[in-house]
Amino acid sequence: MTQPLHILKLCVGAERVEDLIDWQKTPQAKGPDGLPRHVTRMWPKRSEEILNGGSLYWVFKGVILARQAILRFDEVQGQDGVVRCGLVLDPEITRTQAAPRRPFQGWRYLAADEAPPDLRHLKAGETTLPPELSRALADIGVL
């Protein structure tokens, strides 16, 4: 079995993973089936590889901090009549080890061997580090 291919995307408008979690609880972030989705202009040409266990890795302020499994791709027609790609996501957001990323536009493919590993689950009352601190620690090899 081949390794899955992932997608890397900036989490625009969110500074922390908690911001993404809060956003995805809103009706605007969900598709008709109630699952969170992210709509993008371009349809991945390598969709079969992504649907083989791929995830959407989220970049917050220059650092990968979380991922969500991609369940499927849906066609989404905008009010302008243009058909776009809806990445239908697993509602569970998994935090990852911090991994710095340079700015980019749109989304990028991310090979499985380049994806940061998952973090352990947080216990009640634990909080995540601010993205700036996560990035600084990742830059010096601590995270």
C-alpha positions as MATLAB code, in Angstrom:
seq = 'MTQPLHILKLCVGAERVEDLIDWQKTPQAKGPDGLPRHVTRMWPKRSEEILNGGSLYWVFKGVILARQAILRFDEVQGQDGVVRCGLVLDPEITRTQAAPRRPFQGWRYLAADEAPPDLRHLKAGETTLPPELSRALADIGVL';
ca = [
       0.000    0.000    0.000;
       1.318    3.428   -0.889;
       1.691    6.203    1.638;
      -1.054    8.807    1.669;
      -0.537   12.252    0.259;
      -1.573   15.223    2.383;
      -2.583   18.827    1.750;
      -0.980   21.785    3.505;
      -3.090   24.942    3.971;
      -2.776   28.229    5.838;
      -5.449   28.603    8.512;
      -6.319   32.182    7.579;
      -7.998   34.205   10.306;
      -6.983   31.818   13.070;
      -4.075   32.372   15.416;
      -4.452   29.181   17.460;
      -5.849   25.683   17.023;
      -8.661   26.659   19.400;
      -9.758   29.320   16.871;
     -10.152   26.603   14.216;
     -12.058   24.383   16.653;
     -14.439   27.249   17.482;
     -14.944   28.132   13.801;
     -15.741   24.552   12.817;
     -18.540   24.446   15.392;
     -20.415   27.140   13.440;
     -22.987   26.316   10.737;
     -20.976   28.324    8.138;
     -18.080   25.876    8.445;
     -20.193   22.778    7.826;
     -21.580   21.167    4.732;
     -25.153   19.896    4.325;
     -24.163   16.633    6.054;
     -22.984   18.513    9.168;
     -19.300   17.698    8.599;
     -16.723   20.471    8.514;
     -15.431   21.360    5.094;
     -13.023   23.771    3.543;
     -13.858   25.103    0.098;
     -11.021   25.876   -2.280;
     -10.853   26.975   -5.896;
      -8.657   24.205   -7.225;
      -9.469   20.496   -7.292;
      -6.454   18.313   -6.351;
      -5.196   16.428   -9.399;
      -3.835   13.734   -7.063;
      -7.137   13.200   -5.255;
      -6.900    9.391   -5.226;
      -3.618    9.550   -3.296;
      -5.141   12.006   -0.814;
      -8.235    9.852   -0.260;
      -5.905    6.977    0.624;
      -5.616    8.241    4.227;
      -4.514   11.835    3.628;
      -5.088   14.784    5.943;
      -5.337   18.538    5.704;
      -2.415   19.977    7.702;
      -3.167   23.448    9.067;
      -0.517   26.190    9.282;
      -1.037   28.835   11.997;
       1.177   31.934   11.807;
       3.956   30.067   10.001;
       3.779   26.808   11.978;
       1.981   23.512   11.271;
       0.091   22.749   14.488;
      -2.843   20.499   13.542;
      -4.368   18.189   10.978;
      -7.737   16.767    9.996;
      -8.365   13.616    7.968;
      -9.842   14.303    4.528;
     -12.913   12.102    4.062;
     -13.901   13.058    0.519;
     -14.125   15.868   -2.019;
     -17.507   17.414   -2.874;
     -18.393   19.764   -5.687;
     -19.563   23.075   -4.235;
     -21.227   25.600   -6.508;
     -20.844   29.194   -5.364;
     -23.403   31.953   -5.773;
     -21.333   33.043   -8.779;
     -22.037   29.693  -10.463;
     -18.397   28.548  -10.249;
     -17.863   24.953   -9.112;
     -15.222   24.622   -6.417;
     -13.723   21.768   -4.401;
     -15.083   21.145   -0.909;
     -12.623   19.228    1.240;
     -14.889   17.297    3.623;
     -13.033   16.836    6.897;
     -13.216   14.539    9.889;
     -14.540   16.658   12.781;
     -11.660   15.520   15.004;
      -8.747   17.945   14.915;
      -5.443   16.276   15.790;
      -2.624   18.443   17.093;
       0.798   17.839   15.608;
       4.345   18.626   16.592;
       5.167   22.192   15.603;
       6.798   22.405   12.178;
       7.757   25.814   10.728;
       6.616   26.632    7.181;
       7.397   29.570    4.927;
       4.439   31.635    3.707;
       2.648   30.425    0.574;
      -0.648   31.013   -1.199;
      -3.389   28.484   -1.774;
      -2.529   24.961   -0.721;
       0.359   22.578   -1.313;
       0.806   18.833   -1.395;
       2.633   17.401    1.625;
       4.343   14.019    1.366;
       3.735   11.601    4.240;
       7.437   11.514    5.145;
       7.458   15.333    5.479;
       4.375   15.534    7.718;
       4.982   16.268   11.411;
       3.984   13.530   13.878;
       0.864   13.807   16.007;
       1.071   15.045   19.592;
      -0.423   13.186   22.509;
      -3.907   14.296   23.549;
      -4.081   17.205   25.996;
      -5.402   16.521   29.442;
      -8.220   18.576   30.944;
      -6.961   22.034   31.857;
      -3.853   21.847   29.641;
      -3.431   24.524   27.009;
      -1.373   24.691   23.853;
       1.625   26.937   23.391;
       1.178   30.167   21.447;
       2.204   29.723   17.781;
       5.172   32.103   18.179;
       6.589   30.026   21.054;
       5.902   26.755   19.207;
       7.761   28.108   16.183;
      10.733   29.315   18.257;
      11.008   25.941   20.004;
      10.706   24.075   16.697;
      13.404   26.299   15.149;
      15.883   25.295   17.844;
      14.860   21.631   17.747;
      13.043   21.407   21.083;
       9.612   20.517   19.627;
];
